Amino acid sequence: MRKIILSICMITVLSVVATAQSFHLGAKAGANLGKIDGQSFNSSYNLGYLAGAYAEIGITKTIAIQPELLFTQTNTKIDSGFQFYKPSAIIGSKAHLNYLNVPILLNIKPSKLITLQVGPQFGILLNKDETLLTNTGNAIKNGDFSVLAGAQVNLGLLNIYGRYAIGLYELNDLGNEQKWKSQAIQVGLGLRIF
């Protein structure tokens, strides 16, 4: 199902590029304040980072599609341990989850200075953190699906952005009753290269 959705999105992006009024490429970097929301994890946001590239495909003067390819790090702490497996994960130990995220954002520009952004984000887990593997197999699913909303300030070739991501997929891959979902606040800089 995930491959079909990603294929449809890529076909849509390619067809939009063919009829685009403008096209820009750029790089971005920033902070990812992320957490896994649910039992067994600390509820506070933890600092990670993100870096990657984006394309902005103008449909009209005020509307654009912005696909991105981002390496994103999410850090979390185990709060109550995975007590349904022996040995359980150590309470207080940190887990680092690295994702390859593909957001596809709709950009709405009410002015030259401000861009509002909303859209889906597909995430592929790149690592199997050893903290979450101790005698349990893989605790986190290989993929995530989120919805993003935020804004961007445009300063010529430089833009400053902030957005909120909320996960819609259940991340728990252990087959128990606990519900785990991702959340993140992302802030950073983008530099238009082309």
TIRO-2110 file (N, C-alpha, C; in Angstrom, 1 decimal):
// TIRO-2110
0.8, -1.2, 0.0, N, 1, A
0.0, 0.0, 0.0, CA, 1, A
0.9, 1.3, 0.0, C, 1, A
1.9, 1.2, 0.8, N, 2, A
2.8, 2.4, 0.9, CA, 2, A
3.5, 2.7, -0.4, C, 2, A
3.9, 1.6, -1.2, N, 3, A
4.5, 1.7, -2.5, CA, 3, A
3.6, 2.3, -3.5, C, 3, A
2.3, 1.9, -3.4, N, 4, A
1.3, 2.5, -4.3, CA, 4, A
1.1, 4.0, -4.1, C, 4, A
1.0, 4.3, -2.8, N, 5, A
0.8, 5.8, -2.5, CA, 5, A
2.0, 6.6, -2.9, C, 5, A
3.2, 6.1, -2.7, N, 6, A
4.4, 6.8, -3.1, CA, 6, A
4.5, 6.9, -4.6, C, 6, A
4.1, 5.8, -5.3, N, 7, A
4.2, 5.9, -6.8, CA, 7, A
3.2, 6.9, -7.3, C, 7, A
2.0, 7.0, -6.8, N, 8, A
1.0, 7.9, -7.2, CA, 8, A
1.5, 9.3, -7.0, C, 8, A
2.1, 9.6, -5.8, N, 9, A
2.7, 10.9, -5.5, CA, 9, A
3.8, 11.3, -6.4, C, 9, A
4.7, 10.3, -6.8, N, 10, A
5.8, 10.6, -7.7, CA, 10, A
5.2, 10.9, -9.1, C, 10, A
4.2, 10.2, -9.6, N, 11, A
3.6, 10.5, -10.9, CA, 11, A
3.0, 11.8, -10.9, C, 11, A
2.3, 12.2, -9.8, N, 12, A
1.7, 13.5, -9.7, CA, 12, A
2.7, 14.6, -9.7, C, 12, A
3.8, 14.4, -9.0, N, 13, A
4.9, 15.4, -9.0, CA, 13, A
5.5, 15.6, -10.3, C, 13, A
5.8, 14.5, -11.0, N, 14, A
6.4, 14.5, -12.4, CA, 14, A
5.4, 15.2, -13.4, C, 14, A
4.1, 15.0, -13.3, N, 15, A
3.2, 15.6, -14.2, CA, 15, A
3.1, 17.1, -13.9, C, 15, A
3.2, 17.5, -12.6, N, 16, A
3.2, 18.9, -12.2, CA, 16, A
4.5, 19.6, -12.7, C, 16, A
5.6, 18.9, -12.6, N, 17, A
6.9, 19.5, -13.1, CA, 17, A
6.8, 19.8, -14.6, C, 17, A
6.1, 19.0, -15.4, N, 18, A
6.0, 19.2, -16.8, CA, 18, A
5.2, 20.4, -17.2, C, 18, A
4.3, 20.8, -16.3, N, 19, A
3.5, 22.0, -16.6, CA, 19, A
3.8, 23.2, -15.6, C, 19, A
4.9, 23.1, -14.9, N, 20, A
5.3, 24.1, -13.9, CA, 20, A
5.6, 25.5, -14.5, C, 20, A
5.1, 26.5, -13.8, N, 21, A
5.5, 27.9, -14.1, CA, 21, A
6.8, 28.3, -13.6, C, 21, A
7.3, 27.7, -12.5, N, 22, A
8.6, 27.9, -12.0, CA, 22, A
9.1, 26.6, -11.4, C, 22, A
10.5, 26.5, -11.3, N, 23, A
11.1, 25.4, -10.7, CA, 23, A
12.4, 25.8, -10.0, C, 23, A
12.5, 25.4, -8.7, N, 24, A
13.7, 25.7, -7.9, CA, 24, A
14.1, 24.5, -7.1, C, 24, A
15.4, 24.4, -6.9, N, 25, A
16.1, 23.4, -6.1, CA, 25, A
16.8, 24.0, -5.0, C, 25, A
16.9, 23.3, -3.8, N, 26, A
17.6, 23.9, -2.7, CA, 26, A
18.0, 22.8, -1.7, C, 26, A
18.7, 23.2, -0.7, N, 27, A
19.1, 22.4, 0.4, CA, 27, A
18.6, 22.9, 1.7, C, 27, A
18.4, 22.1, 2.7, N, 28, A
17.9, 22.5, 4.0, CA, 28, A
18.5, 21.7, 5.1, C, 28, A
18.6, 22.4, 6.3, N, 29, A
19.1, 21.8, 7.5, CA, 29, A
18.4, 22.4, 8.7, C, 29, A
18.3, 21.6, 9.8, N, 30, A
17.6, 22.2, 10.9, CA, 30, A
17.6, 21.2, 12.1, C, 30, A
16.7, 21.6, 13.0, N, 31, A
16.6, 20.8, 14.3, CA, 31, A
15.2, 20.1, 14.2, C, 31, A
15.3, 18.8, 14.7, N, 32, A
14.1, 18.0, 14.8, CA, 32, A
13.8, 17.7, 16.3, C, 32, A
12.8, 18.4, 16.8, N, 33, A
12.4, 18.1, 18.2, CA, 33, A
11.4, 17.0, 18.2, C, 33, A
11.8, 15.8, 18.3, N, 34, A
10.9, 14.7, 18.1, CA, 34, A
10.6, 13.9, 19.4, C, 34, A
9.6, 13.1, 19.3, N, 35, A
9.3, 12.1, 20.4, CA, 35, A
8.4, 11.0, 19.8, C, 35, A
8.4, 9.9, 20.6, N, 36, A
7.4, 8.9, 20.3, CA, 36, A
6.4, 8.9, 21.4, C, 36, A
5.2, 9.2, 21.0, N, 37, A
4.1, 9.4, 22.0, CA, 37, A
3.5, 8.0, 22.3, C, 37, A
3.5, 7.7, 23.6, N, 38, A
2.9, 6.4, 24.0, CA, 38, A
3.6, 5.8, 25.2, C, 38, A
2.9, 4.8, 25.8, N, 39, A
3.5, 4.1, 26.9, CA, 39, A
4.9, 3.6, 26.6, C, 39, A
5.7, 3.5, 27.6, N, 40, A
7.1, 3.1, 27.5, CA, 40, A
8.1, 4.1, 27.1, C, 40, A
7.7, 5.3, 26.6, N, 41, A
8.6, 6.3, 26.2, CA, 41, A
8.4, 7.6, 27.0, C, 41, A
9.5, 8.3, 27.2, N, 42, A
9.4, 9.6, 27.8, CA, 42, A
8.6, 10.6, 27.0, C, 42, A
7.7, 11.4, 27.6, N, 43, A
6.8, 12.2, 26.8, CA, 43, A
7.4, 13.6, 26.4, C, 43, A
8.7, 13.8, 26.7, N, 44, A
9.2, 15.1, 26.3, CA, 44, A
9.9, 15.0, 24.9, C, 44, A
10.0, 16.2, 24.3, N, 45, A
10.6, 16.3, 23.0, CA, 45, A
12.1, 16.3, 23.2, C, 45, A
12.8, 15.6, 22.3, N, 46, A
14.3, 15.5, 22.3, CA, 46, A
14.9, 16.0, 21.1, C, 46, A
16.0, 16.6, 21.2, N, 47, A
16.7, 17.3, 20.1, CA, 47, A
17.4, 16.3, 19.2, C, 47, A
17.1, 16.4, 17.9, N, 48, A
17.8, 15.6, 16.8, CA, 48, A
18.0, 16.6, 15.7, C, 48, A
18.4, 16.1, 14.5, N, 49, A
18.6, 17.0, 13.4, CA, 49, A
18.0, 16.5, 12.1, C, 49, A
18.0, 17.4, 11.1, N, 50, A
17.5, 17.0, 9.8, CA, 50, A
18.3, 17.7, 8.8, C, 50, A
18.5, 17.1, 7.6, N, 51, A
19.2, 17.7, 6.5, CA, 51, A
18.8, 17.0, 5.2, C, 51, A
18.8, 17.8, 4.2, N, 52, A
18.3, 17.2, 2.9, CA, 52, A
18.2, 18.2, 1.8, C, 52, A
17.3, 17.9, 0.8, N, 53, A
17.1, 18.7, -0.3, CA, 53, A
15.6, 18.9, -0.6, C, 53, A
15.3, 19.9, -1.4, N, 54, A
13.9, 20.1, -1.7, CA, 54, A
13.8, 20.7, -3.2, C, 54, A
12.7, 20.5, -3.7, N, 55, A
12.4, 21.2, -5.0, CA, 55, A
11.1, 21.9, -4.8, C, 55, A
11.0, 23.1, -5.4, N, 56, A
9.7, 23.9, -5.4, CA, 56, A
9.2, 24.0, -6.8, C, 56, A
8.0, 23.5, -7.1, N, 57, A
7.4, 23.4, -8.4, CA, 57, A
6.2, 24.4, -8.4, C, 57, A
6.4, 25.5, -9.0, N, 58, A
5.3, 26.5, -9.0, CA, 58, A
4.2, 26.1, -10.0, C, 58, A
3.0, 26.1, -9.5, N, 59, A
1.8, 25.8, -10.3, CA, 59, A
1.2, 27.1, -10.8, C, 59, A
1.0, 28.1, -9.8, N, 60, A
0.6, 29.4, -10.1, CA, 60, A
1.6, 30.3, -9.3, C, 60, A
1.3, 31.6, -9.3, N, 61, A
2.1, 32.6, -8.6, CA, 61, A
2.0, 32.4, -7.1, C, 61, A
0.9, 31.8, -6.6, N, 62, A
0.6, 31.7, -5.2, CA, 62, A
0.6, 30.2, -4.7, C, 62, A
0.6, 29.3, -5.6, N, 63, A
0.5, 27.9, -5.2, CA, 63, A
1.7, 27.1, -5.8, C, 63, A
2.3, 26.2, -5.0, N, 64, A
3.4, 25.4, -5.5, CA, 64, A
3.4, 24.1, -4.7, C, 64, A
4.0, 23.1, -5.3, N, 65, A
4.2, 21.8, -4.7, CA, 65, A
5.7, 21.7, -4.3, C, 65, A
6.0, 21.2, -3.1, N, 66, A
7.4, 21.2, -2.6, CA, 66, A
7.7, 19.8, -2.1, C, 66, A
8.2, 18.9, -3.0, N, 67, A
8.7, 17.6, -2.5, CA, 67, A
10.1, 17.7, -1.9, C, 67, A
10.4, 17.0, -0.8, N, 68, A
11.6, 17.0, -0.1, CA, 68, A
12.2, 15.6, 0.1, C, 68, A
13.5, 15.5, 0.3, N, 69, A
14.1, 14.3, 0.7, CA, 69, A
15.0, 14.6, 1.9, C, 69, A
14.6, 14.1, 3.1, N, 70, A
15.3, 14.5, 4.3, CA, 70, A
15.8, 13.3, 5.1, C, 70, A
17.0, 13.5, 5.6, N, 71, A
17.5, 12.6, 6.6, CA, 71, A
17.1, 13.2, 8.0, C, 71, A
16.4, 12.4, 8.8, N, 72, A
15.9, 13.0, 10.0, CA, 72, A
16.2, 12.1, 11.2, C, 72, A
16.8, 12.6, 12.3, N, 73, A
17.1, 11.9, 13.5, CA, 73, A
16.0, 12.2, 14.5, C, 73, A
15.4, 11.1, 15.1, N, 74, A
14.5, 11.2, 16.2, CA, 74, A
15.2, 10.5, 17.4, C, 74, A
15.3, 11.3, 18.5, N, 75, A
15.8, 10.7, 19.8, CA, 75, A
14.7, 10.6, 20.8, C, 75, A
14.8, 9.5, 21.6, N, 76, A
13.8, 9.3, 22.6, CA, 76, A
14.4, 8.6, 23.8, C, 76, A
13.7, 8.5, 24.9, N, 77, A
14.2, 7.8, 26.1, CA, 77, A
13.1, 6.8, 26.5, C, 77, A
13.6, 5.6, 26.9, N, 78, A
12.7, 4.6, 27.4, CA, 78, A
12.3, 4.9, 28.8, C, 78, A
11.0, 5.0, 29.1, N, 79, A
10.5, 5.5, 30.3, CA, 79, A
10.1, 4.4, 31.3, C, 79, A
9.4, 3.4, 30.8, N, 80, A
8.9, 2.3, 31.7, CA, 80, A
9.4, 1.0, 31.3, C, 80, A
10.3, 0.9, 30.2, N, 81, A
10.8, -0.4, 29.8, CA, 81, A
9.8, -1.2, 29.0, C, 81, A
10.3, -2.2, 28.3, N, 82, A
9.4, -3.1, 27.6, CA, 82, A
9.3, -4.3, 28.5, C, 82, A
8.4, -4.2, 29.5, N, 83, A
8.3, -5.2, 30.5, CA, 83, A
7.6, -6.5, 30.1, C, 83, A
7.1, -6.5, 28.9, N, 84, A
6.5, -7.8, 28.5, CA, 84, A
7.4, -8.7, 27.8, C, 84, A
8.7, -8.3, 27.7, N, 85, A
9.8, -9.2, 27.2, CA, 85, A
10.9, -9.3, 28.2, C, 85, A
11.6, -10.4, 28.3, N, 86, A
12.7, -10.6, 29.2, CA, 86, A
14.0, -10.8, 28.4, C, 86, A
15.1, -10.1, 28.7, N, 87, A
15.1, -8.9, 29.6, CA, 87, A
14.5, -7.7, 29.0, C, 87, A
13.9, -6.9, 29.7, N, 88, A
13.2, -5.7, 29.2, CA, 88, A
14.3, -4.6, 28.9, C, 88, A
14.0, -3.7, 28.1, N, 89, A
14.9, -2.6, 27.8, CA, 89, A
15.1, -1.8, 29.1, C, 89, A
16.3, -1.2, 29.2, N, 90, A
16.7, -0.5, 30.5, CA, 90, A
16.0, 0.9, 30.5, C, 90, A
15.3, 1.1, 31.6, N, 91, A
14.6, 2.4, 31.8, CA, 91, A
15.7, 3.5, 31.8, C, 91, A
15.4, 4.6, 31.1, N, 92, A
16.3, 5.7, 31.0, CA, 92, A
17.3, 5.6, 29.9, C, 92, A
17.3, 4.5, 29.2, N, 93, A
18.3, 4.3, 28.1, CA, 93, A
17.7, 5.1, 26.9, C, 93, A
18.6, 5.6, 26.0, N, 94, A
18.2, 6.5, 24.9, CA, 94, A
18.1, 5.6, 23.6, C, 94, A
17.2, 6.0, 22.8, N, 95, A
17.1, 5.3, 21.5, CA, 95, A
17.2, 6.4, 20.4, C, 95, A
17.9, 6.1, 19.3, N, 96, A
18.1, 7.0, 18.2, CA, 96, A
17.5, 6.3, 17.0, C, 96, A
16.5, 7.0, 16.4, N, 97, A
15.8, 6.5, 15.2, CA, 97, A
16.1, 7.4, 14.0, C, 97, A
16.7, 6.9, 13.0, N, 98, A
17.1, 7.7, 11.8, CA, 98, A
16.1, 7.3, 10.7, C, 98, A
15.5, 8.3, 10.1, N, 99, A
14.5, 8.1, 9.0, CA, 99, A
14.9, 8.8, 7.8, C, 99, A
14.6, 8.3, 6.6, N, 100, A
14.6, 9.0, 5.3, CA, 100, A
13.2, 9.4, 5.1, C, 100, A
12.9, 10.7, 5.2, N, 101, A
11.5, 11.2, 5.1, CA, 101, A
11.3, 11.9, 3.7, C, 101, A
10.2, 11.7, 3.2, N, 102, A
9.8, 12.3, 1.9, CA, 102, A
8.5, 13.1, 2.1, C, 102, A
8.6, 14.3, 2.5, N, 103, A
7.4, 15.2, 2.6, CA, 103, A
7.0, 15.7, 1.2, C, 103, A
5.7, 15.8, 1.0, N, 104, A
5.2, 16.4, -0.3, CA, 104, A
4.2, 17.5, 0.2, C, 104, A
4.7, 18.7, 0.1, N, 105, A
4.0, 19.8, 0.7, CA, 105, A
3.3, 20.7, -0.3, C, 105, A
2.1, 21.2, 0.0, N, 106, A
1.4, 22.2, -0.8, CA, 106, A
1.8, 23.5, -0.2, C, 106, A
2.4, 24.4, -1.0, N, 107, A
2.8, 25.7, -0.5, CA, 107, A
1.8, 26.7, -1.0, C, 107, A
1.3, 27.5, -0.1, N, 108, A
0.3, 28.6, -0.4, CA, 108, A
1.0, 29.9, 0.1, C, 108, A
1.2, 30.8, -0.9, N, 109, A
1.9, 32.1, -0.6, CA, 109, A
0.9, 33.2, -0.6, C, 109, A
0.5, 33.6, 0.6, N, 110, A
-0.4, 34.8, 0.7, CA, 110, A
0.4, 36.1, 0.4, C, 110, A
1.7, 36.1, 0.6, N, 111, A
2.6, 37.2, 0.3, CA, 111, A
3.9, 36.7, -0.2, C, 111, A
4.8, 37.6, -0.7, N, 112, A
6.1, 37.1, -1.1, CA, 112, A
7.0, 36.7, 0.1, C, 112, A
6.6, 37.2, 1.3, N, 113, A
7.4, 37.0, 2.5, CA, 113, A
7.0, 35.7, 3.2, C, 113, A
5.8, 35.3, 3.2, N, 114, A
5.2, 34.2, 3.9, CA, 114, A
4.7, 33.1, 3.0, C, 114, A
5.1, 31.8, 3.4, N, 115, A
4.5, 30.6, 2.7, CA, 115, A
3.9, 29.7, 3.7, C, 115, A
2.7, 29.3, 3.5, N, 116, A
2.0, 28.3, 4.4, CA, 116, A
2.2, 27.0, 3.8, C, 116, A
2.5, 25.9, 4.6, N, 117, A
2.8, 24.6, 4.1, CA, 117, A
1.9, 23.6, 4.8, C, 117, A
1.5, 22.6, 4.0, N, 118, A
0.7, 21.5, 4.6, CA, 118, A
0.9, 20.3, 3.6, C, 118, A
0.9, 19.1, 4.2, N, 119, A
1.0, 17.9, 3.3, CA, 119, A
1.4, 16.6, 4.0, C, 119, A
1.5, 15.5, 3.3, N, 120, A
1.8, 14.2, 3.9, CA, 120, A
3.4, 14.1, 3.9, C, 120, A
3.8, 13.2, 4.8, N, 121, A
5.2, 12.8, 4.9, CA, 121, A
5.3, 11.3, 5.0, C, 121, A
6.1, 10.7, 4.2, N, 122, A
6.4, 9.3, 4.2, CA, 122, A
7.8, 9.1, 4.8, C, 122, A
7.9, 8.2, 5.8, N, 123, A
9.2, 7.9, 6.4, CA, 123, A
9.6, 6.5, 6.4, C, 123, A
10.9, 6.2, 6.1, N, 124, A
11.5, 4.9, 6.0, CA, 124, A
12.5, 4.8, 7.1, C, 124, A
12.4, 3.9, 8.1, N, 125, A
13.3, 3.7, 9.1, CA, 125, A
14.6, 3.1, 8.6, C, 125, A
15.8, 3.9, 8.8, N, 126, A
17.0, 3.4, 8.2, CA, 126, A
17.9, 2.6, 9.2, C, 126, A
17.6, 2.7, 10.5, N, 127, A
18.4, 1.9, 11.5, CA, 127, A
17.5, 1.1, 12.4, C, 127, A
18.1, 0.1, 12.9, N, 128, A
17.5, -0.7, 14.0, CA, 128, A
18.2, -0.5, 15.2, C, 128, A
17.8, 0.5, 16.1, N, 129, A
18.5, 0.9, 17.3, CA, 129, A
18.7, -0.3, 18.2, C, 129, A
19.9, -0.5, 18.6, N, 130, A
20.2, -1.7, 19.5, CA, 130, A
19.5, -1.6, 20.9, C, 130, A
19.2, -0.4, 21.3, N, 131, A
18.5, -0.2, 22.6, CA, 131, A
17.1, -0.9, 22.5, C, 131, A
16.5, -0.8, 21.3, N, 132, A
15.1, -1.3, 21.2, CA, 132, A
15.1, -2.7, 20.6, C, 132, A
16.3, -3.4, 20.5, N, 133, A
16.4, -4.7, 19.9, CA, 133, A
16.7, -5.8, 21.0, C, 133, A
17.0, -5.5, 22.2, N, 134, A
17.5, -6.4, 23.1, CA, 134, A
16.5, -7.5, 23.4, C, 134, A
16.7, -8.7, 22.8, N, 135, A
15.9, -9.9, 23.0, CA, 135, A
14.4, -9.6, 22.6, C, 135, A
14.1, -8.6, 21.8, N, 136, A
12.7, -8.4, 21.5, CA, 136, A
12.4, -8.4, 20.0, C, 136, A
13.5, -8.5, 19.1, N, 137, A
13.3, -8.3, 17.7, CA, 137, A
13.2, -6.8, 17.5, C, 137, A
12.6, -6.4, 16.4, N, 138, A
12.5, -5.0, 16.1, CA, 138, A
11.2, -4.4, 16.7, C, 138, A
11.4, -3.5, 17.6, N, 139, A
10.3, -2.9, 18.3, CA, 139, A
9.5, -1.8, 17.5, C, 139, A
10.2, -1.2, 16.6, N, 140, A
9.6, -0.1, 15.8, CA, 140, A
9.4, -0.5, 14.4, C, 140, A
8.3, -0.2, 13.8, N, 141, A
8.0, -0.6, 12.4, CA, 141, A
8.9, 0.1, 11.4, C, 141, A
9.1, -0.4, 10.3, N, 142, A
10.0, 0.1, 9.3, CA, 142, A
9.6, 1.4, 8.6, C, 142, A
8.3, 1.8, 8.7, N, 143, A
7.9, 3.0, 8.1, CA, 143, A
7.0, 3.8, 8.9, C, 143, A
6.8, 5.1, 8.6, N, 144, A
5.9, 6.0, 9.3, CA, 144, A
5.2, 6.9, 8.3, C, 144, A
4.0, 7.3, 8.6, N, 145, A
3.3, 8.2, 7.7, CA, 145, A
2.8, 9.3, 8.6, C, 145, A
3.1, 10.6, 8.3, N, 146, A
2.8, 11.8, 9.1, CA, 146, A
2.1, 12.8, 8.2, C, 146, A
1.5, 13.8, 8.9, N, 147, A
0.9, 15.0, 8.3, CA, 147, A
1.7, 16.1, 8.8, C, 147, A
2.1, 17.1, 8.0, N, 148, A
2.9, 18.2, 8.3, CA, 148, A
2.1, 19.5, 8.1, C, 148, A
2.3, 20.5, 9.0, N, 149, A
1.7, 21.8, 8.8, CA, 149, A
2.7, 22.8, 9.3, C, 149, A
2.9, 23.9, 8.6, N, 150, A
3.8, 24.9, 9.1, CA, 150, A
3.8, 26.2, 8.2, C, 150, A
4.9, 27.0, 8.4, N, 151, A
5.0, 28.2, 7.7, CA, 151, A
6.5, 28.4, 7.4, C, 151, A
6.8, 29.2, 6.4, N, 152, A
8.1, 29.6, 6.0, CA, 152, A
8.2, 31.1, 5.7, C, 152, A
9.3, 31.7, 6.1, N, 153, A
9.6, 33.1, 5.9, CA, 153, A
10.6, 33.1, 4.7, C, 153, A
10.3, 33.8, 3.6, N, 154, A
11.1, 33.8, 2.4, CA, 154, A
12.0, 35.1, 2.4, C, 154, A
13.3, 34.9, 2.4, N, 155, A
14.2, 36.1, 2.4, CA, 155, A
15.2, 35.9, 1.2, C, 155, A
14.6, 36.1, 0.0, N, 156, A
15.4, 35.9, -1.2, CA, 156, A
15.8, 34.4, -1.4, C, 156, A
17.1, 34.1, -1.4, N, 157, A
17.5, 32.7, -1.6, CA, 157, A
17.4, 31.9, -0.3, C, 157, A
17.3, 32.6, 0.8, N, 158, A
17.2, 31.9, 2.1, CA, 158, A
15.8, 31.9, 2.6, C, 158, A
15.4, 30.8, 3.2, N, 159, A
14.1, 30.7, 3.9, CA, 159, A
14.3, 30.1, 5.3, C, 159, A
13.4, 30.5, 6.2, N, 160, A
13.4, 30.0, 7.6, CA, 160, A
12.1, 29.4, 7.8, C, 160, A
12.1, 28.1, 8.2, N, 161, A
10.8, 27.4, 8.3, CA, 161, A
10.6, 26.8, 9.7, C, 161, A
9.3, 26.6, 10.0, N, 162, A
8.9, 25.9, 11.2, CA, 162, A
7.7, 25.1, 10.9, C, 162, A
7.6, 23.9, 11.4, N, 163, A
6.4, 23.0, 11.1, CA, 163, A
6.3, 22.0, 12.2, C, 163, A
5.1, 21.4, 12.2, N, 164, A
4.7, 20.4, 13.2, CA, 164, A
4.3, 19.2, 12.4, C, 164, A
4.8, 18.0, 12.8, N, 165, A
4.5, 16.7, 12.2, CA, 165, A
3.8, 15.8, 13.2, C, 165, A
2.7, 15.2, 12.8, N, 166, A
2.0, 14.3, 13.7, CA, 166, A
1.9, 13.0, 12.9, C, 166, A
2.4, 11.9, 13.6, N, 167, A
2.3, 10.6, 12.9, CA, 167, A
0.9, 10.0, 13.0, C, 167, A
0.5, 9.3, 11.9, N, 168, A
-0.8, 8.7, 11.8, CA, 168, A
-0.7, 7.2, 11.9, C, 168, A
0.5, 6.6, 11.6, N, 169, A
0.8, 5.2, 11.7, CA, 169, A
1.1, 4.7, 13.1, C, 169, A
0.7, 3.5, 13.4, N, 170, A
1.1, 2.9, 14.7, CA, 170, A
2.5, 2.4, 14.5, C, 170, A
3.4, 2.8, 15.4, N, 171, A
4.9, 2.4, 15.2, CA, 171, A
5.2, 1.1, 15.9, C, 171, A
4.4, 0.7, 16.9, N, 172, A
4.7, -0.5, 17.7, CA, 172, A
4.7, -1.7, 16.8, C, 172, A
5.8, -2.4, 16.8, N, 173, A
5.9, -3.7, 16.0, CA, 173, A
6.0, -4.9, 16.8, C, 173, A
5.7, -4.8, 18.1, N, 174, A
5.8, -5.9, 19.0, CA, 174, A
4.5, -6.7, 19.2, C, 174, A
3.4, -6.2, 18.7, N, 175, A
2.2, -7.0, 18.8, CA, 175, A
1.5, -6.9, 20.1, C, 175, A
1.8, -5.9, 20.9, N, 176, A
1.1, -5.8, 22.2, CA, 176, A
0.1, -4.6, 22.1, C, 176, A
-0.5, -4.2, 23.2, N, 177, A
-1.6, -3.2, 23.2, CA, 177, A
-1.1, -1.8, 23.2, C, 177, A
0.2, -1.6, 23.4, N, 178, A
0.7, -0.2, 23.5, CA, 178, A
0.6, 0.5, 22.2, C, 178, A
0.2, 1.8, 22.2, N, 179, A
0.1, 2.6, 21.0, CA, 179, A
1.2, 3.6, 21.0, C, 179, A
2.0, 3.6, 19.9, N, 180, A
3.2, 4.5, 19.8, CA, 180, A
3.0, 5.2, 18.5, C, 180, A
3.1, 6.6, 18.5, N, 181, A
3.0, 7.4, 17.3, CA, 181, A
4.0, 8.5, 17.5, C, 181, A
4.5, 9.0, 16.3, N, 182, A
5.6, 10.0, 16.3, CA, 182, A
5.0, 11.4, 16.3, C, 182, A
5.7, 12.3, 16.9, N, 183, A
5.4, 13.7, 16.8, CA, 183, A
6.7, 14.5, 16.7, C, 183, A
6.7, 15.6, 16.0, N, 184, A
8.0, 16.4, 15.9, CA, 184, A
7.6, 17.9, 15.6, C, 184, A
8.5, 18.7, 16.1, N, 185, A
8.5, 20.1, 15.8, CA, 185, A
9.8, 20.3, 15.0, C, 185, A
9.8, 20.9, 13.8, N, 186, A
11.0, 21.0, 13.0, CA, 186, A
11.2, 22.5, 12.7, C, 186, A
12.4, 23.0, 12.9, N, 187, A
12.8, 24.4, 12.6, CA, 187, A
14.1, 24.3, 11.9, C, 187, A
14.3, 25.3, 10.9, N, 188, A
15.5, 25.2, 10.2, CA, 188, A
15.6, 26.3, 9.1, C, 188, A
16.7, 26.1, 8.3, N, 189, A
17.0, 27.0, 7.2, CA, 189, A
17.0, 26.3, 5.9, C, 189, A
16.5, 26.9, 4.8, N, 190, A
16.6, 26.4, 3.5, CA, 190, A
17.4, 27.4, 2.6, C, 190, A
18.2, 26.9, 1.7, N, 191, A
18.9, 27.7, 0.8, CA, 191, A
18.6, 27.3, -0.6, C, 191, A
18.0, 28.3, -1.4, N, 192, A
17.7, 28.0, -2.8, CA, 192, A
19.0, 28.0, -3.6, C, 192, A
19.3, 26.9, -4.3, N, 193, A
20.5, 26.8, -5.1, CA, 193, A
20.3, 27.2, -6.5, C, 193, A
19.1, 26.8, -7.0, N, 194, A
18.8, 27.0, -8.4, CA, 194, A
17.4, 27.5, -8.6, C, 194, A
END
